[in-house]
Amino acid sequence: MSAASGAGPDGLAEVEGKRLEGEQWREEFRWKKEAADLKGHERDIENRGKYTSRLYWLMVGWMGAVYAVIVLSGLTAWGFKLSDAVLIALITGTTANVIGLFVIVARYLFAKK
């Protein structure tokens, strides 16, 4: 048999060299994949902090605005008066929107992987 068929000593060395190259390639690929996964996790952690803070302040502002409307309506300041039906719709709609927004963002940011 010839060395080209892989049966001779040179052929075995060549096959062994290719096998080692393949293993090195797989190992390098695995390390690169793990490094990319780690960077992804780091970005997720950064985004969680950033967007959690933004969501919190959005909710605080939103609820503060609703509170101000309710107080103004209750005091009838500057002739500002809303009917009971409008206040109920405002409170219900705002509560549903705030809870829904919070759930959507929380599920995205803290998804189980």
Residue pairs with C-beta under 8 A, 6 or more apart in sequence:
1 7
1 8
2 8
2 11
3 9
3 10
3 11
3 14
4 11
5 11
6 12
6 14
6 15
44 109
47 109
48 109
48 110
51 105
51 109
52 109
55 101
55 102
55 105
58 101
59 98
59 101
59 102
62 94
62 97
62 98
63 94
63 98
66 90
66 91
66 94
69 82
69 90
70 87
70 90
70 91
72 78
72 80
73 80
73 81
73 82
73 87
82 90
